[in-house]
Amino acid sequence: MVGGLLISRLFLSVGMLIFGVNALWGVHPRTWLRDKWWLTGLAWVGMYALSGLWSTDKETWGVLLQVKLPVLLLPVSFYCLPAFSRRQLELLTLGIGLMLLAGACYSVSFLILHYQHYIQEYNVSHMIPTPVYGEYICFSMTIALYICWCVYMWPSLNTRPVKWFTGFVMALLAVYLHVLASKSGLLALYIFIIGWGLYLTIARRSVAGLVVVLSLPVVLTLAVTYIPTLHERKEHIIYTWYRYMDNDKSGRLGDLSRIASYDIALKLIKEHPIAGVGAGDMMPEMIKGYEKWYPSITEQRNRLIPHNQFMTVGFACGLPAMALFIIWVFMPLRRMGRNRESFFFFIIWLSLLMQLMVEPFLEGQFGVFVYLFFILFFRNVLPGRLTAYSGGGENLNPTPIIPAT
């Protein structure tokens, strides 16, 4: 599945299907009903399906529904998944690390070969090419969350060479995130680092955690100063802020286009509060909103669906669907404890929540996979000892795998 994420939509789809069949083979369907998170996901995705009744564009509706089908497959598959061995988790960690490192090298090669061109592109917020069909947000998020995964796995890595290699991969990927300068990936990385530092300081009473937190401003300042792509990214953010303060409504800057999409979506949700506009008709309705409230935004590429997943669900299917979606997003926190496993899960959940706030993250195949994979892997596979994330039913994977130290 992760290999498919990096190179092929088809491979990703086939990987998810095979994974689901393998996990659910021989499991009685009654077991699925114990997973309340899966049932809630079934409900809000079902409302997307119903919106096809009042969607004019059936083709777009079908595509947006199709990319959400993993919400119906992966949660129950992870819920019924047999326990992984320590060795399997170690090999999976190393294998995914090598794939992500290869993807990062592929991406950096463009900057090395065409340095001046891409430095100029960063002036207008255009990124260097990445795997995942250029979906740099999903790629950078995958790398940031993988680094969190490695830190979680660290006490369980068996040999010193494996630990050294894993640390080397983490360091290179962290440097790459600063070179790529994707705000999403860097935000997730720094949420984890700050959270980890505070956890070490408060829960473990370690001075190292305080040192990590206090050194972050210095590290970030040095990175912005000496990494050209990150420096250009910073300059673009500052320029965007000044344009926002000048009430720029041209829509030529990405972050300002997001703000316009929020305003239009809120107004249209008020007009269609119960059933929404239909998942297939979001873009036509947004275009009407742009023509009515933001006529100065004329370029099609600057006319966006609401760049907030909560708004998108409410806009497409109405406020009842949005309420179900909010419950679905927050439901995994029900069985949180005060332990190491829960800390790591919360950091993953919080990082992905940030993406839901600023992107229609679940309106594309890659975003759906990244969201589900990390939520489910940290909740159902890595801890081993946690109760089922659904908040109900027995845990089918109860054997402790990773030590709490």
HELIX and SHEET records of a PDB file:
HELIX    1   1 VAL A    2  ILE A    7  1                                   6    
HELIX    2   2 ARG A    9  LEU A   24  1                                  16    
HELIX    3   3 PRO A   29  TRP A   32  1                                   4    
HELIX    4   4 LYS A   36  LEU A   50  1                                  15    
HELIX    5   5 SER A   51  TRP A   54  5                                   4    
HELIX    6   6 LYS A   58  GLN A   66  1                                   9    
HELIX    7   7 PRO A   70  TYR A   79  1                                  10    
HELIX    8   8 ARG A   86  LEU A  113  1                                  28    
HELIX    9   9 TYR A  115  TYR A  122  1                                   8    
HELIX   10  10 TYR A  136  MET A  153  1                                  18    
HELIX   11  11 TRP A  154  SER A  156  5                                   3    
HELIX   12  12 ARG A  160  LEU A  180  1                                  21    
HELIX   13  13 LYS A  183  ILE A  202  1                                  20    
HELIX   14  14 VAL A  207  TYR A  226  1                                  20    
HELIX   15  15 PRO A  228  MET A  245  1                                  18    
HELIX   16  16 GLY A  254  GLU A  271  1                                  18    
HELIX   17  17 ALA A  279  ASP A  281  5                                   3    
HELIX   18  18 MET A  282  TRP A  293  1                                  12    
HELIX   19  19 GLN A  300  ASN A  302  5                                   3    
HELIX   20  20 GLN A  309  CYS A  317  1                                   9    
HELIX   21  21 LEU A  319  PHE A  330  1                                  12    
HELIX   22  22 MET A  331  ARG A  335  5                                   5    
HELIX   23  23 ARG A  340  VAL A  358  1                                  19    
HELIX   24  24 PHE A  361  GLU A  363  5                                   3    
HELIX   25  25 GLN A  365  LEU A  376  1                                  12    
HELIX   26  26 PHE A  377  VAL A  381  3                                   5    
END                                                                             
